Amino acid sequence: MIGPVLLGDLIRDGKLLWLYCRECFRERDVDPSTIPLPPDVPVPAIGKRIKYSACGSRKIDSRPELYPGGIEAQRGRRRKQAPRTE
């Protein structure tokens, strides 16, 4: 049986941790090695154990990075692909 992705898996694989606040709707990717939790914590449970510093909410969704290189890299790729209107 395959279990959930663990914090240690992200660190080992060099992946980012995606966090989304359901209160203020902000999202960001963080380096999982900066999260002060044990490496055997499942990624979905991380959001239940942290507080979002921008608004103080504890309603956080946490997942492995959604896009290669993170959400900011994806936004940069989208901007480059968008047709220019002049």
C-alpha positions in Angstrom: 0.0 0.0 0.0 1.3 3.4 -0.9 0.9 6.2 1.7 0.8 9.9 1.5 3.9 12.0 0.5 5.9 12.9 3.6 7.7 16.1 4.4 11.0 14.2 4.2 10.1 13.0 0.7 9.9 16.6 -0.5 13.2 17.4 1.1 14.9 14.3 -0.3 13.6 14.9 -3.8 14.3 18.7 -3.9 10.6 19.6 -4.3 8.7 22.6 -2.9 5.8 22.6 -0.5 2.7 24.5 -1.8 0.7 26.3 0.9 -2.7 27.9 0.3 -4.7 29.9 2.9 -8.4 29.4 2.8 -9.0 32.6 4.7 -7.0 35.2 2.7 -6.6 33.2 -0.5 -2.8 33.7 -0.7 -0.6 30.9 -1.9 3.1 30.3 -1.9 5.7 27.7 -2.3 8.2 27.1 0.5 11.4 25.1 0.9 10.2 22.1 3.0 13.5 22.0 4.9 12.4 25.3 6.6 9.3 23.7 8.1 10.0 22.9 11.8 8.3 19.5 11.8 9.6 15.9 11.7 10.3 14.5 8.2 7.7 11.7 8.8 4.8 14.1 8.9 2.4 13.6 5.9 2.3 16.6 3.6 -1.6 17.0 3.9 -1.2 17.2 7.7 1.3 20.0 7.6 -1.3 22.7 6.9 -3.2 21.6 10.1 -0.1 22.2 12.2 1.0 25.7 11.0 -0.3 29.2 11.0 -0.2 31.6 8.0 1.8 34.6 9.1 0.1 37.1 6.7 -3.4 36.7 8.3 -2.9 34.4 11.3 -5.2 31.7 9.9 -4.8 28.0 10.6 -7.0 27.0 7.6 -4.1 26.0 5.4 -4.0 23.5 2.6 -0.6 21.9 2.0 0.5 19.8 -1.0 3.6 18.9 -2.9 4.5 21.6 -5.5 1.8 21.9 -8.1 4.1 23.0 -10.9 7.8 22.2 -11.6 9.8 25.0 -10.0 6.7 26.3 -8.0 3.8 28.6 -8.6 6.0 31.7 -9.3 7.9 29.8 -12.1 4.5 28.8 -13.6 3.3 32.4 -13.6 6.6 33.5 -15.3 6.0 30.8 -18.0 2.5 32.0 -18.5 3.5 35.6 -18.9 6.1 34.7 -21.5 3.4 32.7 -23.5 0.7 35.3 -23.3 0.2 37.1 -26.7 1.0 40.8 -26.7 -1.8 43.2 -27.6 -0.5 46.5 -28.8 
